[in-house]
Structures are given as C-alpha cells and as structure tokens.
Amino acid sequence: MNIEILGNKIQQFRESCGLTQEELAAQSGISVKHISVLERGLKIPRLATFLKIAEVLGITPNDLLSD
C-alpha cells in the first residue's frame, strides 16, 4: 500500500471520529508530531503504532489497509 494513501486514511478515520491530532496522540500514546508525519505519508508506522491507532479509532487494521 502507498504510504500517502495510508496516511490519508488515518486522517479520514480520525476526522470521522471527531478527533484532533492532539486527541489521537493523547489517547494512543504517540506524539502529535509523529501522528502528523504518518498522516502526511512521510513514514510507515511500526506495527505496534499502526495497531494502537486502529484501536483508538475503533476500527480494524484491515479498515486502514483496504481500498
């Protein structure tokens, strides 16, 4: 999967949950800066980070990976 698409999906799900980057960061234990980097598609998240984001967003990892 293209990391830019993954970043866009994270952002879309975050916004659909009504969360800011700061709120997602606080709930997931990931820095706001790192959330921003992931949403812009600049880095691929580590597996643990990816799973934690999906958990906080109330979705499955597959939701982020599927087209």
N, CA, C and O atoms as a Tripos MOL2 file, in Angstrom:
@<TRIPOS>MOLECULE
protein
  268   267    67     0     0
PROTEIN
NO_CHARGES

@<TRIPOS>ATOM
      1 N           0.8390   -1.1810    0.0000 N.3       1 MET1
      2 CA          0.0000    0.0000    0.0000 C.3       1 MET1
      3 C           0.8800    1.2390    0.0000 C.2       1 MET1
      4 O           1.9300    1.2720    0.6410 O.2       1 MET1
      5 N           0.4470    2.2330   -0.7110 N.am      2 ASN2
      6 CA          1.1180    3.5230   -0.7690 C.3       2 ASN2
      7 C           1.0000    4.1930    0.6030 C.2       2 ASN2
      8 O          -0.0920    4.2550    1.1690 O.2       2 ASN2
      9 N           2.1140    4.6940    1.1380 N.am      3 ILE3
     10 CA          2.0730    5.2750    2.4760 C.3       3 ILE3
     11 C           1.2880    6.5850    2.5170 C.2       3 ILE3
     12 O           0.7610    6.9560    3.5660 O.2       3 ILE3
     13 N           1.2060    7.2840    1.3940 N.am      4 GLU4
     14 CA          0.3900    8.5010    1.3540 C.3       4 GLU4
     15 C          -1.0890    8.1570    1.4940 C.2       4 GLU4
     16 O          -1.8350    8.8640    2.1710 O.2       4 GLU4
     17 N          -1.5030    7.0790    0.8570 N.am      5 ILE5
     18 CA         -2.9000    6.6310    0.9650 C.3       5 ILE5
     19 C          -3.1980    6.2080    2.4010 C.2       5 ILE5
     20 O          -4.2500    6.5390    2.9470 O.2       5 ILE5
     21 N          -2.2670    5.4740    3.0080 N.am      6 LEU6
     22 CA         -2.4410    5.0610    4.4050 C.3       6 LEU6
     23 C          -2.5700    6.2900    5.3050 C.2       6 LEU6
     24 O          -3.4360    6.3340    6.1780 O.2       6 LEU6
     25 N          -1.7200    7.2720    5.0940 N.am      7 GLY7
     26 CA         -1.7930    8.4970    5.8760 C.3       7 GLY7
     27 C          -3.1230    9.2060    5.7170 C.2       7 GLY7
     28 O          -3.6990    9.6950    6.6900 O.2       7 GLY7
     29 N          -3.6070    9.2610    4.4880 N.am      8 ASN8
     30 CA         -4.9130    9.8810    4.2290 C.3       8 ASN8
     31 C          -6.0310    9.1320    4.9370 C.2       8 ASN8
     32 O          -6.9570    9.7460    5.4660 O.2       8 ASN8
     33 N          -5.9470    7.8110    4.9470 N.am      9 LYS9
     34 CA         -6.9770    7.0110    5.6130 C.3       9 LYS9
     35 C          -6.9620    7.2430    7.1210 C.2       9 LYS9
     36 O          -8.0160    7.3510    7.7480 O.2       9 LYS9
     37 N          -5.7760    7.3200    7.6960 N.am     10 ILE10
     38 CA         -5.6860    7.5920    9.1250 C.3      10 ILE10
     39 C          -6.3530    8.9350    9.4250 C.2      10 ILE10
     40 O          -7.1320    9.0560   10.3700 O.2      10 ILE10
     41 N          -6.0390    9.9300    8.6160 N.am     11 GLN11
     42 CA         -6.6220   11.2570    8.8080 C.3      11 GLN11
     43 C          -8.1400   11.2310    8.6420 C.2      11 GLN11
     44 O          -8.8580   11.8270    9.4460 O.2      11 GLN11
     45 N          -8.6320   10.5540    7.6180 N.am     12 GLN12
     46 CA        -10.0730   10.4890    7.3790 C.3      12 GLN12
     47 C         -10.8010    9.8100    8.5370 C.2      12 GLN12
     48 O         -11.8260   10.3090    9.0010 O.2      12 GLN12
     49 N         -10.2810    8.6830    9.0020 N.am     13 PHE13
     50 CA        -10.9170    7.9890   10.1260 C.3      13 PHE13
     51 C         -10.8390    8.8360   11.3960 C.2      13 PHE13
     52 O         -11.7930    8.8830   12.1720 O.2      13 PHE13
     53 N          -9.7150    9.4960   11.6040 N.am     14 ARG14
     54 CA         -9.5690   10.3580   12.7800 C.3      14 ARG14
     55 C         -10.6090   11.4740   12.7530 C.2      14 ARG14
     56 O         -11.2720   11.7440   13.7550 O.2      14 ARG14
     57 N         -10.7420   12.1120   11.6020 N.am     15 GLU15
     58 CA        -11.7060   13.2010   11.4800 C.3      15 GLU15
     59 C         -13.1430   12.7060   11.5990 C.2      15 GLU15
     60 O         -13.9940   13.3940   12.1630 O.2      15 GLU15
     61 N         -13.4150   11.5110   11.0680 N.am     16 SER16
     62 CA        -14.7780   10.9720   11.1760 C.3      16 SER16
     63 C         -15.1350   10.6210   12.6190 C.2      16 SER16
     64 O         -16.3110   10.5670   12.9770 O.2      16 SER16
     65 N         -14.1120   10.3820   13.4460 N.am     17 CYS17
     66 CA        -14.3350   10.1360   14.8730 C.3      17 CYS17
     67 C         -14.4200   11.4410   15.6550 C.2      17 CYS17
     68 O         -14.6890   11.4370   16.8570 O.2      17 CYS17
     69 N         -14.1910   12.5530   14.9700 N.am     18 GLY18
     70 CA        -14.2420   13.8460   15.6290 C.3      18 GLY18
     71 C         -13.0380   14.1280   16.5020 C.2      18 GLY18
     72 O         -13.1260   14.9000   17.4570 O.2      18 GLY18
     73 N         -11.9150   13.5080   16.1810 N.am     19 LEU19
     74 CA        -10.6990   13.6840   16.9760 C.3      19 LEU19
     75 C          -9.7260   14.6300   16.2860 C.2      19 LEU19
     76 O          -9.6160   14.6450   15.0600 O.2      19 LEU19
     77 N          -9.0320   15.4100   17.0850 N.am     20 THR20
     78 CA         -7.9180   16.2010   16.5690 C.3      20 THR20
     79 C          -6.6640   15.3220   16.6110 C.2      20 THR20
     80 O          -6.6640   14.2460   17.2090 O.2      20 THR20
     81 N          -5.6090   15.7970   15.9730 N.am     21 GLN21
     82 CA         -4.3470   15.0690   16.0620 C.3      21 GLN21
     83 C          -3.8850   14.9880   17.5080 C.2      21 GLN21
     84 O          -3.3420   13.9710   17.9400 O.2      21 GLN21
     85 N          -4.1020   16.0530   18.2460 N.am     22 GLU22
     86 CA         -3.6940   16.0810   19.6530 C.3      22 GLU22
     87 C          -4.4510   15.0420   20.4700 C.2      22 GLU22
     88 O          -3.8670   14.3750   21.3240 O.2      22 GLU22
     89 N          -5.7460   14.9040   20.2120 N.am     23 GLU23
     90 CA         -6.5490   13.9230   20.9430 C.3      23 GLU23
     91 C          -6.1450   12.5000   20.5780 C.2      23 GLU23
     92 O          -6.0370   11.6430   21.4550 O.2      23 GLU23
     93 N          -5.9210   12.2410   19.2900 N.am     24 LEU24
     94 CA         -5.4620   10.9110   18.8800 C.3      24 LEU24
     95 C          -4.1180   10.6060   19.5180 C.2      24 LEU24
     96 O          -3.8830    9.4890   19.9800 O.2      24 LEU24
     97 N          -3.2430   11.5900   19.5420 N.am     25 ALA25
     98 CA         -1.9220   11.3960   20.1440 C.3      25 ALA25
     99 C          -2.0430   11.0550   21.6320 C.2      25 ALA25
    100 O          -1.4020   10.1240   22.1200 O.2      25 ALA25
    101 N          -2.8630   11.8110   22.3350 N.am     26 ALA26
    102 CA         -3.0230   11.5810   23.7730 C.3      26 ALA26
    103 C          -3.6090   10.2070   24.0640 C.2      26 ALA26
    104 O          -3.1700    9.5280   24.9930 O.2      26 ALA26
    105 N          -4.5900    9.7970   23.2830 N.am     27 GLN27
    106 CA         -5.2530    8.5090   23.5290 C.3      27 GLN27
    107 C          -4.4000    7.3230   23.1040 C.2      27 GLN27
    108 O          -4.5530    6.2260   23.6400 O.2      27 GLN27
    109 N          -3.5050    7.5310   22.1480 N.am     28 SER28
    110 CA         -2.7020    6.4160   21.6450 C.3      28 SER28
    111 C          -1.3030    6.3610   22.2490 C.2      28 SER28
    112 O          -0.6060    5.3550   22.1220 O.2      28 SER28
    113 N          -0.8930    7.4480   22.9070 N.am     29 GLY29
    114 CA          0.4590    7.4770   23.4580 C.3      29 GLY29
    115 C           1.5190    7.7460   22.4090 C.2      29 GLY29
    116 O           2.6970    7.4610   22.6250 O.2      29 GLY29
    117 N           1.1100    8.2920   21.2800 N.am     30 ILE30
    118 CA          2.0120    8.6200   20.1740 C.3      30 ILE30
    119 C           2.0990   10.1410   20.1240 C.2      30 ILE30
    120 O           1.1040   10.8220   20.3730 O.2      30 ILE30
    121 N           3.2570   10.6760   19.8090 N.am     31 SER31
    122 CA          3.3970   12.1310   19.7910 C.3      31 SER31
    123 C           2.5810   12.7550   18.6560 C.2      31 SER31
    124 O           2.3300   12.1220   17.6300 O.2      31 SER31
    125 N           2.1810   13.9920   18.8610 N.am     32 VAL32
    126 CA          1.4360   14.7270   17.8360 C.3      32 VAL32
    127 C           2.2860   14.8450   16.5750 C.2      32 VAL32
    128 O           1.7790   14.7110   15.4610 O.2      32 VAL32
    129 N           3.5580   15.0910   16.7530 N.am     33 LYS33
    130 CA          4.4670   15.2060   15.6070 C.3      33 LYS33
    131 C           4.4770   13.9200   14.7860 C.2      33 LYS33
    132 O           4.4670   13.9650   13.5560 O.2      33 LYS33
    133 N           4.4970   12.7810   15.4640 N.am     34 HIS34
    134 CA          4.5240   11.5030   14.7520 C.3      34 HIS34
    135 C           3.1860   11.2430   14.0450 C.2      34 HIS34
    136 O           3.1690   10.7310   12.9260 O.2      34 HIS34
    137 N           2.0850   11.5890   14.6820 N.am     35 ILE35
    138 CA          0.7760   11.4570   14.0260 C.3      35 ILE35
    139 C           0.7640   12.2810   12.7500 C.2      35 ILE35
    140 O           0.2980   11.8150   11.7110 O.2      35 ILE35
    141 N           1.2720   13.5010   12.8230 N.am     36 SER36
    142 CA          1.3260   14.3850   11.6570 C.3      36 SER36
    143 C           2.1800   13.7850   10.5380 C.2      36 SER36
    144 O           1.7950   13.8100    9.3690 O.2      36 SER36
    145 N           3.3280   13.2520   10.9080 N.am     37 VAL37
    146 CA          4.2210   12.6230    9.9290 C.3      37 VAL37
    147 C           3.5270   11.4460    9.2440 C.2      37 VAL37
    148 O           3.6350   11.2750    8.0300 O.2      37 VAL37
    149 N           2.8180   10.6390   10.0250 N.am     38 LEU38
    150 CA          2.1160    9.4830    9.4610 C.3      38 LEU38
    151 C           0.9950    9.9270    8.5290 C.2      38 LEU38
    152 O           0.8320    9.3730    7.4420 O.2      38 LEU38
    153 N           0.2220   10.9270    8.9510 N.am     39 GLU39
    154 CA         -0.8980   11.3910    8.1280 C.3      39 GLU39
    155 C          -0.4240   12.0250    6.8310 C.2      39 GLU39
    156 O          -1.1410   11.9860    5.8310 O.2      39 GLU39
    157 N           0.7610   12.6020    6.8260 N.am     40 ARG40
    158 CA          1.3000   13.1840    5.5910 C.3      40 ARG40
    159 C           1.9830   12.1410    4.7080 C.2      40 ARG40
    160 O           2.4530   12.4570    3.6150 O.2      40 ARG40
    161 N           2.0340   10.8970    5.1890 N.am     41 GLY41
    162 CA          2.6200    9.8280    4.3890 C.3      41 GLY41
    163 C           4.1230    9.9000    4.2690 C.2      41 GLY41
    164 O           4.6910    9.4800    3.2600 O.2      41 GLY41
    165 N           4.7750   10.4320    5.2930 N.am     42 LEU42
    166 CA          6.2290   10.5650    5.2550 C.3      42 LEU42
    167 C           6.9480    9.3580    5.8390 C.2      42 LEU42
    168 O           8.1210    9.1270    5.5490 O.2      42 LEU42
    169 N           6.2410    8.5900    6.6610 N.am     43 LYS43
    170 CA          6.8200    7.3840    7.2730 C.3      43 LYS43
    171 C           5.7680    6.2930    7.3490 C.2      43 LYS43
    172 O           4.5660    6.5540    7.4110 O.2      43 LYS43
    173 N           6.2580    5.0680    7.3430 N.am     44 ILE44
    174 CA          5.3960    3.9120    7.5570 C.3      44 ILE44
    175 C           5.3670    3.6530    9.0620 C.2      44 ILE44
    176 O           6.4240    3.5750    9.6900 O.2      44 ILE44
    177 N           4.1730    3.5190    9.6550 N.am     45 PRO45
    178 CA          4.1440    3.2690   11.0990 C.3      45 PRO45
    179 C           4.6420    1.8690   11.4380 C.2      45 PRO45
    180 O           4.4770    0.9270   10.6630 O.2      45 PRO45
    181 N           5.2440    1.7560   12.5930 N.am     46 ARG46
    182 CA          5.6050    0.4260   13.0980 C.3      46 ARG46
    183 C           4.3140   -0.3200   13.3900 C.2      46 ARG46
    184 O           3.2630    0.2970   13.5610 O.2      46 ARG46
    185 N           4.3850   -1.6130   13.4470 N.am     47 LEU47
    186 CA          3.1970   -2.4360   13.6490 C.3      47 LEU47
    187 C           2.4620   -2.0530   14.9310 C.2      47 LEU47
    188 O           1.2400   -1.9010   14.9180 O.2      47 LEU47
    189 N           3.1800   -1.8960   16.0220 N.am     48 ALA48
    190 CA          2.5310   -1.5520   17.2930 C.3      48 ALA48
    191 C           1.8180   -0.2020   17.1970 C.2      48 ALA48
    192 O           0.7200   -0.0410   17.7300 O.2      48 ALA48
    193 N           2.4340    0.7570   16.5270 N.am     49 THR49
    194 CA          1.8310    2.0770   16.3390 C.3      49 THR49
    195 C           0.5820    1.9610   15.4850 C.2      49 THR49
    196 O          -0.4590    2.5280   15.8160 O.2      49 THR49
    197 N           0.6830    1.2340   14.3990 N.am     50 PHE50
    198 CA         -0.4310    1.0110   13.4800 C.3      50 PHE50
    199 C          -1.6180    0.3790   14.2090 C.2      50 PHE50
    200 O          -2.7570    0.8090   14.0300 O.2      50 PHE50
    201 N          -1.3530   -0.6320   15.0220 N.am     51 LEU51
    202 CA         -2.4180   -1.3200   15.7560 C.3      51 LEU51
    203 C          -3.0390   -0.4130   16.8160 C.2      51 LEU51
    204 O          -4.2510   -0.4520   17.0280 O.2      51 LEU51
    205 N          -2.2280    0.3950   17.4760 N.am     52 LYS52
    206 CA         -2.7450    1.3000   18.5040 C.3      52 LYS52
    207 C          -3.6410    2.3710   17.8860 C.2      52 LYS52
    208 O          -4.6860    2.7010   18.4450 O.2      52 LYS52
    209 N          -3.2410    2.9100   16.7460 N.am     53 ILE53
    210 CA         -4.0620    3.9110   16.0610 C.3      53 ILE53
    211 C          -5.4070    3.3130   15.6790 C.2      53 ILE53
    212 O          -6.4490    3.9280   15.9080 O.2      53 ILE53
    213 N          -5.3910    2.1240   15.1030 N.am     54 ALA54
    214 CA         -6.6450    1.4640   14.7230 C.3      54 ALA54
    215 C          -7.5300    1.2400   15.9490 C.2      54 ALA54
    216 O          -8.7410    1.4500   15.8870 O.2      54 ALA54
    217 N          -6.9310    0.8160   17.0560 N.am     55 GLU55
    218 CA         -7.6900    0.5750   18.2880 C.3      55 GLU55
    219 C          -8.3610    1.8600   18.7750 C.2      55 GLU55
    220 O          -9.5510    1.8580   19.0910 O.2      55 GLU55
    221 N          -7.6160    2.9370   18.8360 N.am     56 VAL56
    222 CA         -8.1630    4.2080   19.3100 C.3      56 VAL56
    223 C          -9.2770    4.6910   18.3770 C.2      56 VAL56
    224 O         -10.2740    5.2470   18.8370 O.2      56 VAL56
    225 N          -9.1110    4.4810   17.0850 N.am     57 LEU57
    226 CA        -10.1170    4.9180   16.1220 C.3      57 LEU57
    227 C         -11.3330    3.9880   16.0750 C.2      57 LEU57
    228 O         -12.3310    4.2950   15.4230 O.2      57 LEU57
    229 N         -11.2400    2.8540   16.7670 N.am     58 GLY58
    230 CA        -12.3640    1.9210   16.8130 C.3      58 GLY58
    231 C         -12.5860    1.1870   15.5070 C.2      58 GLY58
    232 O         -13.7150    0.8510   15.1530 O.2      58 GLY58
    233 N         -11.4990    0.9430   14.7980 N.am     59 ILE59
    234 CA        -11.5700    0.2360   13.5090 C.3      59 ILE59
    235 C         -10.6030   -0.9390   13.5300 C.2      59 ILE59
    236 O          -9.7910   -1.0710   14.4460 O.2      59 ILE59
    237 N         -10.6960   -1.7770   12.5280 N.am     60 THR60
    238 CA         -9.7580   -2.8870   12.4060 C.3      60 THR60
    239 C          -8.5680   -2.4180   11.5590 C.2      60 THR60
    240 O          -8.7030   -1.4920   10.7600 O.2      60 THR60
    241 N          -7.4250   -3.0430   11.7300 N.am     61 PRO61
    242 CA         -6.2930   -2.7080   10.8680 C.3      61 PRO61
    243 C          -6.6370   -2.8700    9.3800 C.2      61 PRO61
    244 O          -6.1370   -2.1290    8.5340 O.2      61 PRO61
    245 N          -7.4790   -3.8280    9.0860 N.am     62 ASN62
    246 CA         -7.8830   -4.0480    7.6990 C.3      62 ASN62
    247 C          -8.6370   -2.8420    7.1360 C.2      62 ASN62
    248 O          -8.5500   -2.5610    5.9410 O.2      62 ASN62
    249 N          -9.3700   -2.1330    7.9850 N.am     63 ASP63
    250 CA        -10.0770   -0.9380    7.5320 C.3      63 ASP63
    251 C          -9.0990    0.0940    6.9790 C.2      63 ASP63
    252 O          -9.4120    0.8100    6.0270 O.2      63 ASP63
    253 N          -7.9190    0.1650    7.5790 N.am     64 LEU64
    254 CA         -6.9180    1.1200    7.1060 C.3      64 LEU64
    255 C          -6.2010    0.6310    5.8580 C.2      64 LEU64
    256 O          -5.6940    1.4350    5.0760 O.2      64 LEU64
    257 N          -6.1560   -0.6690    5.6700 N.am     65 LEU65
    258 CA         -5.4130   -1.2250    4.5440 C.3      65 LEU65
    259 C          -6.2540   -1.4660    3.2960 C.2      65 LEU65
    260 O          -5.7160   -1.5250    2.1910 O.2      65 LEU65
    261 N          -7.5530   -1.6050    3.4600 N.am     66 SER66
    262 CA         -8.3970   -1.9310    2.3130 C.3      66 SER66
    263 C          -8.7210   -0.6940    1.4880 C.2      66 SER66
    264 O          -8.7570    0.4320    1.9850 O.2      66 SER66
    265 N          -8.9540   -0.9500    0.2180 N.am     67 ASP67
    266 CA         -9.3280    0.1440   -0.6840 C.3      67 ASP67
    267 C         -10.7760    0.2920   -0.6310 C.2      67 ASP67
    268 O         -11.3330    1.1550   -1.3100 O.2      67 ASP67
@<TRIPOS>BOND
     1     1     2 1
     2     2     3 1
     3     3     4 2
     4     3     5 am
     5     5     6 1
     6     6     7 1
     7     7     8 2
     8     7     9 am
     9     9    10 1
    10    10    11 1
    11    11    12 2
    12    11    13 am
    13    13    14 1
    14    14    15 1
    15    15    16 2
    16    15    17 am
    17    17    18 1
    18    18    19 1
    19    19    20 2
    20    19    21 am
    21    21    22 1
    22    22    23 1
    23    23    24 2
    24    23    25 am
    25    25    26 1
    26    26    27 1
    27    27    28 2
    28    27    29 am
    29    29    30 1
    30    30    31 1
    31    31    32 2
    32    31    33 am
    33    33    34 1
    34    34    35 1
    35    35    36 2
    36    35    37 am
    37    37    38 1
    38    38    39 1
    39    39    40 2
    40    39    41 am
    41    41    42 1
    42    42    43 1
    43    43    44 2
    44    43    45 am
    45    45    46 1
    46    46    47 1
    47    47    48 2
    48    47    49 am
    49    49    50 1
    50    50    51 1
    51    51    52 2
    52    51    53 am
    53    53    54 1
    54    54    55 1
    55    55    56 2
    56    55    57 am
    57    57    58 1
    58    58    59 1
    59    59    60 2
    60    59    61 am
    61    61    62 1
    62    62    63 1
    63    63    64 2
    64    63    65 am
    65    65    66 1
    66    66    67 1
    67    67    68 2
    68    67    69 am
    69    69    70 1
    70    70    71 1
    71    71    72 2
    72    71    73 am
    73    73    74 1
    74    74    75 1
    75    75    76 2
    76    75    77 am
    77    77    78 1
    78    78    79 1
    79    79    80 2
    80    79    81 am
    81    81    82 1
    82    82    83 1
    83    83    84 2
    84    83    85 am
    85    85    86 1
    86    86    87 1
    87    87    88 2
    88    87    89 am
    89    89    90 1
    90    90    91 1
    91    91    92 2
    92    91    93 am
    93    93    94 1
    94    94    95 1
    95    95    96 2
    96    95    97 am
    97    97    98 1
    98    98    99 1
    99    99   100 2
   100    99   101 am
   101   101   102 1
   102   102   103 1
   103   103   104 2
   104   103   105 am
   105   105   106 1
   106   106   107 1
   107   107   108 2
   108   107   109 am
   109   109   110 1
   110   110   111 1
   111   111   112 2
   112   111   113 am
   113   113   114 1
   114   114   115 1
   115   115   116 2
   116   115   117 am
   117   117   118 1
   118   118   119 1
   119   119   120 2
   120   119   121 am
   121   121   122 1
   122   122   123 1
   123   123   124 2
   124   123   125 am
   125   125   126 1
   126   126   127 1
   127   127   128 2
   128   127   129 am
   129   129   130 1
   130   130   131 1
   131   131   132 2
   132   131   133 am
   133   133   134 1
   134   134   135 1
   135   135   136 2
   136   135   137 am
   137   137   138 1
   138   138   139 1
   139   139   140 2
   140   139   141 am
   141   141   142 1
   142   142   143 1
   143   143   144 2
   144   143   145 am
   145   145   146 1
   146   146   147 1
   147   147   148 2
   148   147   149 am
   149   149   150 1
   150   150   151 1
   151   151   152 2
   152   151   153 am
   153   153   154 1
   154   154   155 1
   155   155   156 2
   156   155   157 am
   157   157   158 1
   158   158   159 1
   159   159   160 2
   160   159   161 am
   161   161   162 1
   162   162   163 1
   163   163   164 2
   164   163   165 am
   165   165   166 1
   166   166   167 1
   167   167   168 2
   168   167   169 am
   169   169   170 1
   170   170   171 1
   171   171   172 2
   172   171   173 am
   173   173   174 1
   174   174   175 1
   175   175   176 2
   176   175   177 am
   177   177   178 1
   178   178   179 1
   179   179   180 2
   180   179   181 am
   181   181   182 1
   182   182   183 1
   183   183   184 2
   184   183   185 am
   185   185   186 1
   186   186   187 1
   187   187   188 2
   188   187   189 am
   189   189   190 1
   190   190   191 1
   191   191   192 2
   192   191   193 am
   193   193   194 1
   194   194   195 1
   195   195   196 2
   196   195   197 am
   197   197   198 1
   198   198   199 1
   199   199   200 2
   200   199   201 am
   201   201   202 1
   202   202   203 1
   203   203   204 2
   204   203   205 am
   205   205   206 1
   206   206   207 1
   207   207   208 2
   208   207   209 am
   209   209   210 1
   210   210   211 1
   211   211   212 2
   212   211   213 am
   213   213   214 1
   214   214   215 1
   215   215   216 2
   216   215   217 am
   217   217   218 1
   218   218   219 1
   219   219   220 2
   220   219   221 am
   221   221   222 1
   222   222   223 1
   223   223   224 2
   224   223   225 am
   225   225   226 1
   226   226   227 1
   227   227   228 2
   228   227   229 am
   229   229   230 1
   230   230   231 1
   231   231   232 2
   232   231   233 am
   233   233   234 1
   234   234   235 1
   235   235   236 2
   236   235   237 am
   237   237   238 1
   238   238   239 1
   239   239   240 2
   240   239   241 am
   241   241   242 1
   242   242   243 1
   243   243   244 2
   244   243   245 am
   245   245   246 1
   246   246   247 1
   247   247   248 2
   248   247   249 am
   249   249   250 1
   250   250   251 1
   251   251   252 2
   252   251   253 am
   253   253   254 1
   254   254   255 1
   255   255   256 2
   256   255   257 am
   257   257   258 1
   258   258   259 1
   259   259   260 2
   260   259   261 am
   261   261   262 1
   262   262   263 1
   263   263   264 2
   264   263   265 am
   265   265   266 1
   266   266   267 1
   267   267   268 2
@<TRIPOS>SUBSTRUCTURE
     1 MET1         2 RESIDUE 1 A MET
     2 ASN2         6 RESIDUE 1 A ASN
     3 ILE3        10 RESIDUE 1 A ILE
     4 GLU4        14 RESIDUE 1 A GLU
     5 ILE5        18 RESIDUE 1 A ILE
     6 LEU6        22 RESIDUE 1 A LEU
     7 GLY7        26 RESIDUE 1 A GLY
     8 ASN8        30 RESIDUE 1 A ASN
     9 LYS9        34 RESIDUE 1 A LYS
    10 ILE10       38 RESIDUE 1 A ILE
    11 GLN11       42 RESIDUE 1 A GLN
    12 GLN12       46 RESIDUE 1 A GLN
    13 PHE13       50 RESIDUE 1 A PHE
    14 ARG14       54 RESIDUE 1 A ARG
    15 GLU15       58 RESIDUE 1 A GLU
    16 SER16       62 RESIDUE 1 A SER
    17 CYS17       66 RESIDUE 1 A CYS
    18 GLY18       70 RESIDUE 1 A GLY
    19 LEU19       74 RESIDUE 1 A LEU
    20 THR20       78 RESIDUE 1 A THR
    21 GLN21       82 RESIDUE 1 A GLN
    22 GLU22       86 RESIDUE 1 A GLU
    23 GLU23       90 RESIDUE 1 A GLU
    24 LEU24       94 RESIDUE 1 A LEU
    25 ALA25       98 RESIDUE 1 A ALA
    26 ALA26      102 RESIDUE 1 A ALA
    27 GLN27      106 RESIDUE 1 A GLN
    28 SER28      110 RESIDUE 1 A SER
    29 GLY29      114 RESIDUE 1 A GLY
    30 ILE30      118 RESIDUE 1 A ILE
    31 SER31      122 RESIDUE 1 A SER
    32 VAL32      126 RESIDUE 1 A VAL
    33 LYS33      130 RESIDUE 1 A LYS
    34 HIS34      134 RESIDUE 1 A HIS
    35 ILE35      138 RESIDUE 1 A ILE
    36 SER36      142 RESIDUE 1 A SER
    37 VAL37      146 RESIDUE 1 A VAL
    38 LEU38      150 RESIDUE 1 A LEU
    39 GLU39      154 RESIDUE 1 A GLU
    40 ARG40      158 RESIDUE 1 A ARG
    41 GLY41      162 RESIDUE 1 A GLY
    42 LEU42      166 RESIDUE 1 A LEU
    43 LYS43      170 RESIDUE 1 A LYS
    44 ILE44      174 RESIDUE 1 A ILE
    45 PRO45      178 RESIDUE 1 A PRO
    46 ARG46      182 RESIDUE 1 A ARG
    47 LEU47      186 RESIDUE 1 A LEU
    48 ALA48      190 RESIDUE 1 A ALA
    49 THR49      194 RESIDUE 1 A THR
    50 PHE50      198 RESIDUE 1 A PHE
    51 LEU51      202 RESIDUE 1 A LEU
    52 LYS52      206 RESIDUE 1 A LYS
    53 ILE53      210 RESIDUE 1 A ILE
    54 ALA54      214 RESIDUE 1 A ALA
    55 GLU55      218 RESIDUE 1 A GLU
    56 VAL56      222 RESIDUE 1 A VAL
    57 LEU57      226 RESIDUE 1 A LEU
    58 GLY58      230 RESIDUE 1 A GLY
    59 ILE59      234 RESIDUE 1 A ILE
    60 THR60      238 RESIDUE 1 A THR
    61 PRO61      242 RESIDUE 1 A PRO
    62 ASN62      246 RESIDUE 1 A ASN
    63 ASP63      250 RESIDUE 1 A ASP
    64 LEU64      254 RESIDUE 1 A LEU
    65 LEU65      258 RESIDUE 1 A LEU
    66 SER66      262 RESIDUE 1 A SER
    67 ASP67      266 RESIDUE 1 A ASP
